[in-house]
Amino acid sequence: MKKVNRVLIIGLAITGLYASLWIAWAEDKSESVHREKTFMRAKLIHTQQVLEGLLTEDFDEIVKHSQKMSLLTRALAWQMLEAAEYSQRSAEFRRSVDQLTEAAKKKNLDGVSLAYIDITIKCVECHKYVRKMRHTHLDRLKIFDSGHDSRLARADVRQ
């Protein structure tokens, strides 16, 4: 009887430990997803401000917000995946944003318009890619904790 009680107590302790670890992981993941959404929301706001500047031909606003978008691409939070294709997509997006900035500095409305369309296409394609990678390689994605920043996808997801 004492042996059964010990086994039961040990089993409950282990179950409790796993439950608390799972809850901690879920809370950390939730916080990570929230930070990621907040970061992407900032990119979206700058993109909308660029569009507003484009529609009103306010080149100073376009330059200001496109430069902020370019800075966002250099932030740690931007790196959602460690994959060569993701890095390539990020570099292409940054180049397009920089082209938009240069066109705005030259007050080239057509150049800004074309660069804006290019940026939009790159955003949509990259978001599709990230969703696909997360779905396809879900078992290989994990939480990465750099001390300040927990986020998804620091796993190597080479194809």
Sine and cosine of phi, psi and omega as CSV:
sin_phi,cos_phi,sin_psi,cos_psi,sin_omega,cos_omega
0.00,0.00,-0.68,0.73,0.02,-1.00
-0.90,0.44,-0.60,0.80,0.00,-1.00
-0.91,0.42,-0.65,0.76,0.02,-1.00
-0.90,0.43,-0.68,0.73,0.02,-1.00
-0.88,0.47,-0.67,0.74,0.03,-1.00
-0.89,0.46,-0.71,0.71,0.02,-1.00
-0.88,0.47,-0.68,0.73,0.01,-1.00
-0.89,0.45,-0.71,0.70,-0.01,-1.00
-0.90,0.43,-0.71,0.71,0.02,-1.00
-0.89,0.46,-0.68,0.73,0.02,-1.00
-0.88,0.48,-0.69,0.72,0.03,-1.00
-0.91,0.42,-0.64,0.77,0.02,-1.00
-0.89,0.46,-0.70,0.71,0.01,-1.00
-0.91,0.43,-0.68,0.73,0.04,-1.00
-0.87,0.49,-0.69,0.73,0.03,-1.00
-0.88,0.47,-0.65,0.76,0.02,-1.00
-0.89,0.46,-0.75,0.66,0.03,-1.00
-0.88,0.48,-0.65,0.76,0.01,-1.00
-0.89,0.45,-0.69,0.72,-0.01,-1.00
-0.93,0.37,-0.61,0.79,0.06,-1.00
-0.90,0.43,-0.66,0.75,0.01,-1.00
-0.90,0.43,-0.68,0.74,0.02,-1.00
-0.89,0.46,-0.69,0.72,0.03,-1.00
-0.88,0.48,-0.68,0.73,0.02,-1.00
-0.89,0.45,-0.70,0.72,-0.02,-1.00
-0.89,0.45,-0.66,0.75,0.02,-1.00
-0.91,0.41,-0.67,0.75,0.02,-1.00
-0.89,0.45,-0.69,0.73,0.01,-1.00
-0.90,0.44,-0.67,0.74,0.01,-1.00
-0.88,0.48,-0.68,0.73,0.03,-1.00
-0.90,0.43,-0.64,0.76,0.01,-1.00
-0.89,0.45,-0.71,0.70,0.01,-1.00
-0.89,0.45,-0.65,0.76,0.02,-1.00
-0.88,0.47,-0.71,0.70,0.02,-1.00
-0.89,0.46,-0.66,0.75,0.00,-1.00
-0.89,0.46,-0.71,0.70,0.01,-1.00
-0.90,0.44,-0.64,0.77,0.02,-1.00
-0.89,0.46,-0.68,0.74,0.01,-1.00
-0.90,0.45,-0.74,0.68,0.00,-1.00
-0.92,0.40,-0.53,0.85,0.07,-1.00
-0.89,0.46,-0.64,0.77,0.04,-1.00
-0.87,0.49,-0.69,0.73,0.04,-1.00
-0.88,0.48,-0.68,0.73,0.00,-1.00
-0.88,0.47,-0.68,0.74,0.00,-1.00
-0.88,0.47,-0.69,0.72,0.03,-1.00
-0.91,0.42,-0.60,0.80,0.04,-1.00
-0.89,0.46,-0.68,0.73,0.03,-1.00
-0.90,0.43,-0.61,0.79,0.03,-1.00
-0.92,0.39,-0.58,0.81,0.08,-1.00
-0.90,0.44,-0.70,0.72,0.02,-1.00
-0.88,0.47,-0.68,0.73,0.04,-1.00
-0.87,0.49,-0.69,0.72,0.06,-1.00
-0.88,0.47,-0.60,0.80,0.04,-1.00
-0.90,0.44,-0.71,0.70,-0.04,-1.00
-0.93,0.36,-0.48,0.88,-0.01,-1.00
-0.98,-0.20,0.03,1.00,-0.04,-1.00
0.83,0.56,0.64,0.76,0.05,-1.00
-0.99,-0.11,1.00,0.05,-0.12,-0.99
-0.92,0.40,-0.52,0.86,0.04,-1.00
-0.90,0.45,-0.66,0.75,0.04,-1.00
-0.91,0.42,-0.64,0.77,0.02,-1.00
-0.88,0.48,-0.74,0.68,0.00,-1.00
-0.87,0.49,-0.75,0.67,-0.05,-1.00
-0.84,0.55,-0.76,0.65,-0.08,-1.00
-0.98,0.18,-0.50,0.87,0.07,-1.00
-0.94,0.34,-0.59,0.81,0.06,-1.00
-0.91,0.41,-0.61,0.79,0.05,-1.00
-0.91,0.41,-0.60,0.80,0.06,-1.00
-0.90,0.45,-0.67,0.75,0.01,-1.00
-0.89,0.46,-0.65,0.76,0.05,-1.00
-0.90,0.44,-0.62,0.78,0.03,-1.00
-0.85,0.52,-0.58,0.81,-0.04,-1.00
-0.93,0.37,-0.25,0.97,0.01,-1.00
-0.99,-0.11,-0.08,1.00,-0.02,-1.00
-0.97,0.24,0.49,-0.87,0.04,-1.00
-0.85,0.52,-0.62,0.78,-0.04,-1.00
-0.90,0.44,-0.34,0.94,0.01,-1.00
-0.93,0.38,-0.55,0.84,-0.09,-1.00
-0.97,0.24,1.00,0.05,-0.04,-1.00
-0.98,0.21,-0.53,0.85,-0.04,-1.00
-0.71,-0.71,0.54,-0.84,0.18,-0.98
-0.99,-0.17,1.00,0.03,-0.01,-1.00
-0.52,-0.86,0.62,-0.78,-0.03,-1.00
-0.84,0.54,-0.67,0.74,-0.01,-1.00
-0.90,0.43,-0.62,0.78,0.03,-1.00
-0.90,0.43,-0.68,0.73,0.03,-1.00
-0.88,0.48,-0.65,0.76,0.02,-1.00
-0.91,0.42,-0.70,0.71,0.03,-1.00
-0.87,0.48,-0.66,0.75,0.02,-1.00
-0.89,0.46,-0.69,0.72,0.01,-1.00
-0.90,0.44,-0.65,0.76,0.03,-1.00
-0.91,0.42,-0.66,0.75,0.04,-1.00
-0.88,0.48,-0.73,0.69,-0.01,-1.00
-0.87,0.49,-0.68,0.74,0.03,-1.00
-0.87,0.49,-0.66,0.75,0.02,-1.00
-0.90,0.43,-0.65,0.76,0.04,-1.00
-0.90,0.44,-0.67,0.74,0.02,-1.00
-0.91,0.42,-0.58,0.82,0.08,-1.00
-0.91,0.41,-0.62,0.78,0.04,-1.00
-0.89,0.46,-0.70,0.71,0.01,-1.00
-0.86,0.51,-0.72,0.69,-0.01,-1.00
-0.90,0.44,-0.66,0.75,0.02,-1.00
-0.90,0.44,-0.63,0.78,0.02,-1.00
-0.92,0.39,-0.64,0.77,0.03,-1.00
-0.88,0.47,-0.52,0.85,0.02,-1.00
-1.00,0.04,0.01,1.00,-0.04,-1.00
0.83,0.56,0.64,0.77,0.00,-1.00
-0.99,-0.11,1.00,-0.07,-0.08,-1.00
-0.88,0.47,-0.65,0.76,0.02,-1.00
-0.91,0.41,-0.65,0.76,0.04,-1.00
-0.90,0.44,-0.65,0.76,0.05,-1.00
-0.90,0.44,-0.69,0.73,-0.01,-1.00
-0.87,0.49,-0.73,0.68,-0.01,-1.00
-0.91,0.41,-0.65,0.76,0.02,-1.00
-0.91,0.41,-0.61,0.79,0.02,-1.00
-0.89,0.45,-0.69,0.73,0.04,-1.00
-0.89,0.46,-0.68,0.73,0.02,-1.00
-0.87,0.49,-0.68,0.73,0.03,-1.00
-0.88,0.47,-0.70,0.71,-0.02,-1.00
-0.87,0.49,-0.70,0.71,0.03,-1.00
-0.88,0.47,-0.70,0.71,0.01,-1.00
-0.89,0.46,-0.62,0.78,0.04,-1.00
-0.88,0.48,-0.77,0.63,-0.05,-1.00
-0.88,0.48,-0.72,0.70,-0.01,-1.00
-0.90,0.44,-0.66,0.76,-0.02,-1.00
-0.93,0.36,-0.65,0.76,0.04,-1.00
-0.89,0.45,-0.63,0.78,0.08,-1.00
-0.88,0.47,-0.69,0.73,0.00,-1.00
-0.88,0.47,-0.73,0.68,-0.03,-1.00
-0.89,0.45,-0.69,0.73,0.04,-1.00
-0.87,0.50,-0.68,0.73,0.00,-1.00
-0.89,0.46,-0.71,0.70,-0.02,-1.00
-0.90,0.43,-0.65,0.76,0.01,-1.00
-0.92,0.40,-0.62,0.79,0.00,-1.00
-0.95,0.31,-0.73,0.69,-0.06,-1.00
-0.93,0.37,-0.62,0.78,-0.11,-0.99
-0.91,-0.41,0.51,0.86,-0.06,-1.00
-0.81,0.59,-0.61,0.80,-0.01,-1.00
-0.94,0.35,-0.34,0.94,-0.02,-1.00
-0.99,-0.13,-0.18,0.98,0.03,-1.00
-0.99,0.15,0.58,-0.81,0.01,-1.00
-0.53,-0.85,0.24,-0.97,0.04,-1.00
-0.98,0.21,0.72,-0.70,0.04,-1.00
-0.91,-0.42,0.80,-0.60,-0.02,-1.00
-0.91,-0.42,0.93,-0.38,0.00,-1.00
-0.99,-0.14,0.27,0.96,-0.02,-1.00
0.98,-0.18,-0.75,0.66,-0.01,-1.00
-0.94,-0.34,-0.47,0.88,-0.23,-0.97
-0.79,-0.61,0.92,-0.38,0.13,-0.99
-0.98,-0.18,0.75,-0.66,0.04,-1.00
-0.46,-0.89,0.28,-0.96,-0.01,-1.00
-0.98,0.22,0.36,-0.93,0.35,-0.94
0.97,0.23,0.64,0.77,0.15,-0.99
-1.00,-0.05,0.14,0.99,0.03,-1.00
-0.98,0.20,0.45,-0.89,0.05,-1.00
-0.98,0.19,0.89,-0.46,-0.07,-1.00
-0.86,-0.51,0.71,0.70,0.02,-1.00
-0.89,0.45,0.56,-0.83,0.01,-1.00
-1.00,0.04,0.00,0.00,0.00,0.00
